[in-house]
Amino acid sequence: ITTSPTYMDLSFLLTNPALYNILCQPPFDAINKLFVFSSLSLSLNSDKKSLLQLYHLKREMIYLRKQVWPMRDLINNMIRSETTLINASSDMYLRDLSDHVTRIIDTVETYRDLLSGIMDIYLSSNANRMNEVMKVLTIIATIFIPLTFIAGIYGMNFQYMPELGYKFAYPLIWALMIFTSFLMIIYFKRKKWF
């Protein structure tokens, strides 16, 4: 009996349930819960914290992919190798491990695509919300433009403005300004701008 083995029997390592679960069963339940949590938090509140969380998740997926991708090549090389250091009975376990790694890579790619989609939805919802705010501000500015024009004309302090001598000029100007505002609001509502 020699103390240094001439071949590696991977069946002992891969039949050990604890080690097999560590190597072959990725924590996809935790990742699924993270995705559900992130998509719910984005739909309920979209703030910078959620965006940072998305970037963090995307970075984690890239890191996970970088860690798992070389394992696939390593395991495939071990399967194809003609060396006597790996026992032939370990091929079944190596193929199983290769299938698991391939599944992990596919799942990571799927999650990365989902993260990109969630990020696109987040950014477009923020853009839509900003567009709504800009629309309201534009409507308010549009309503006040003619009012500013009317107030500007009568604020020029000319001595010979015929309307200034009339008894009801001040209430008529106010009525004109209010009527103009209501007319523009009705026009905007018919156009369904707000």
C-alpha positions as CSV (number, residue, x, y, z in Angstrom):
1,I,0.0,0.0,0.0
2,T,1.4,3.3,-1.0
3,T,0.6,6.6,0.7
4,S,0.4,8.7,-2.5
5,P,-2.4,7.6,-4.8
6,T,-1.7,7.1,-8.5
7,Y,-5.2,8.1,-9.5
8,M,-7.9,10.3,-8.1
9,D,-11.2,8.7,-7.1
10,L,-13.7,11.5,-7.3
11,S,-16.6,9.2,-6.4
12,F,-15.8,9.7,-2.7
13,L,-15.9,13.4,-3.0
14,L,-19.0,13.6,-5.1
15,T,-21.0,11.0,-3.2
16,N,-20.5,12.8,0.0
17,P,-24.0,14.5,0.4
18,A,-22.8,17.7,2.1
19,L,-20.1,18.3,-0.5
20,Y,-22.3,17.3,-3.4
21,N,-25.0,19.8,-2.2
22,I,-22.4,22.6,-1.9
23,L,-21.0,21.9,-5.4
24,C,-24.1,21.1,-7.3
25,Q,-27.1,22.8,-5.6
26,P,-26.7,26.6,-6.0
27,P,-28.8,28.8,-3.7
28,F,-31.4,29.6,-6.3
29,D,-34.2,29.8,-3.7
30,A,-32.4,32.8,-2.2
31,I,-31.8,34.3,-5.6
32,N,-35.5,33.8,-6.6
33,K,-36.5,35.5,-3.3
34,L,-34.2,38.4,-4.1
35,F,-35.7,38.9,-7.6
36,V,-39.3,38.8,-6.2
37,F,-38.3,41.3,-3.5
38,S,-36.6,43.6,-6.0
39,S,-39.4,43.6,-8.5
40,L,-42.0,44.2,-5.8
41,S,-40.0,47.0,-4.2
42,L,-39.5,48.6,-7.7
43,S,-43.3,48.5,-8.4
44,L,-44.2,49.9,-5.0
45,N,-41.5,52.6,-4.7
46,S,-39.0,53.6,-7.3
47,D,-36.2,55.5,-5.6
48,K,-32.5,55.7,-5.8
49,K,-32.2,52.9,-3.2
50,S,-34.0,50.5,-5.4
51,L,-31.8,51.4,-8.4
52,L,-28.7,50.9,-6.3
53,Q,-30.1,47.5,-5.3
54,L,-30.6,46.6,-8.9
55,Y,-27.1,47.6,-9.8
56,H,-25.8,45.5,-6.8
57,L,-27.8,42.4,-8.0
58,K,-26.5,42.9,-11.5
59,R,-23.0,43.1,-10.2
60,E,-23.6,39.9,-8.2
61,M,-24.8,38.1,-11.3
62,I,-21.8,39.1,-13.3
63,Y,-19.5,38.0,-10.4
64,L,-21.4,34.6,-10.2
65,R,-21.0,34.1,-13.9
66,K,-17.3,34.8,-13.7
67,Q,-16.9,32.3,-10.9
68,V,-19.0,29.5,-12.6
69,W,-17.9,29.8,-16.2
70,P,-14.3,28.5,-15.6
71,M,-15.7,25.6,-13.7
72,R,-17.5,24.4,-16.8
73,D,-14.3,24.3,-18.8
74,L,-12.4,22.7,-16.0
75,I,-15.0,19.9,-15.6
76,N,-15.3,19.3,-19.3
77,N,-11.5,19.0,-19.5
78,M,-11.5,16.5,-16.7
79,I,-14.2,14.4,-18.5
80,R,-12.3,14.4,-21.8
81,S,-8.9,13.8,-20.3
82,E,-7.2,10.5,-20.9
83,T,-5.2,10.6,-17.6
84,T,-5.1,7.8,-15.2
85,L,-5.3,10.2,-12.3
86,I,-9.1,10.3,-12.6
87,N,-10.9,7.0,-12.0
88,A,-13.3,5.9,-14.7
89,S,-16.1,5.5,-12.2
90,S,-16.0,9.2,-11.5
91,D,-17.2,10.0,-15.1
92,M,-20.8,9.7,-14.1
93,Y,-20.4,12.2,-11.3
94,L,-18.4,14.6,-13.4
95,R,-21.1,14.5,-16.1
96,D,-23.7,15.2,-13.5
97,L,-21.6,18.1,-12.1
98,S,-21.1,19.4,-15.7
99,D,-24.9,19.4,-16.2
100,H,-25.4,21.3,-13.0
101,V,-22.8,23.9,-13.9
102,T,-24.4,24.3,-17.3
103,R,-27.8,24.8,-15.6
104,I,-26.3,27.3,-13.2
105,I,-24.8,29.3,-16.1
106,D,-28.1,29.3,-18.0
107,T,-29.9,30.4,-14.9
108,V,-27.4,33.2,-14.2
109,E,-27.8,34.4,-17.8
110,T,-31.6,34.3,-17.4
111,Y,-31.4,36.3,-14.2
112,R,-29.1,38.8,-15.9
113,D,-31.6,39.3,-18.7
114,L,-34.4,39.6,-16.2
115,L,-32.4,42.2,-14.3
116,S,-31.8,44.2,-17.5
117,G,-35.6,44.1,-18.2
118,I,-36.4,45.2,-14.6
119,M,-33.9,48.0,-14.9
120,D,-35.4,49.1,-18.2
121,I,-38.9,49.1,-16.7
122,Y,-37.6,51.1,-13.7
123,L,-35.9,53.7,-15.9
124,S,-38.9,54.1,-18.3
125,S,-41.3,54.5,-15.3
126,N,-39.1,57.2,-13.9
127,A,-39.0,58.9,-17.3
128,N,-42.8,58.7,-17.6
129,R,-43.3,60.2,-14.2
130,M,-40.9,63.0,-15.1
131,N,-42.9,63.6,-18.3
132,E,-46.1,63.9,-16.3
133,V,-44.5,66.5,-14.0
134,M,-43.2,68.4,-17.0
135,K,-46.6,68.3,-18.7
136,V,-48.3,69.8,-15.6
137,L,-45.7,72.5,-15.4
138,T,-46.0,73.3,-19.1
139,I,-49.8,73.6,-18.8
140,I,-49.5,76.0,-15.8
141,A,-46.9,78.1,-17.7
142,T,-49.2,78.1,-20.8
143,I,-52.1,79.3,-18.8
144,F,-50.1,82.1,-17.3
145,I,-48.6,83.4,-20.5
146,P,-51.7,85.3,-21.8
147,L,-52.4,86.5,-18.2
148,T,-48.8,87.9,-18.0
149,F,-49.3,89.6,-21.4
150,I,-52.6,91.3,-20.3
151,A,-51.0,92.3,-17.0
152,G,-47.9,93.6,-18.8
153,I,-50.0,95.8,-21.1
154,Y,-51.9,97.4,-18.3
155,G,-48.8,97.7,-16.1
156,M,-47.0,100.0,-18.5
157,N,-48.4,103.2,-16.8
158,F,-49.2,105.1,-20.0
159,Q,-51.0,108.3,-19.3
160,Y,-53.4,108.0,-22.3
161,M,-54.9,104.5,-22.2
162,P,-58.6,104.8,-22.9
163,E,-59.5,101.8,-20.7
164,L,-58.0,103.3,-17.6
165,G,-60.7,106.0,-17.5
166,Y,-63.6,103.6,-17.4
167,K,-65.3,102.9,-14.1
168,F,-65.5,99.1,-14.7
169,A,-62.1,98.7,-16.4
170,Y,-60.4,96.9,-13.4
171,P,-63.2,94.3,-12.9
172,L,-63.4,93.8,-16.7
173,I,-59.7,93.0,-17.0
174,W,-60.0,90.5,-14.1
175,A,-63.0,88.9,-15.8
176,L,-61.0,88.7,-19.1
177,M,-58.1,87.1,-17.3
178,I,-60.3,84.5,-15.5
179,F,-62.2,83.8,-18.7
180,T,-59.0,83.3,-20.6
181,S,-57.7,80.9,-17.9
182,F,-60.9,78.8,-17.9
183,L,-61.1,78.8,-21.7
184,M,-57.5,77.4,-21.8
185,I,-58.3,74.8,-19.1
186,I,-61.4,73.6,-21.0
187,Y,-59.3,73.4,-24.2
188,F,-56.6,71.3,-22.5
189,K,-59.2,69.0,-20.9
190,R,-60.8,68.4,-24.3
191,K,-57.4,67.6,-25.8
192,K,-56.9,65.2,-22.8
193,W,-53.6,66.9,-21.9
194,F,-54.5,66.6,-18.2
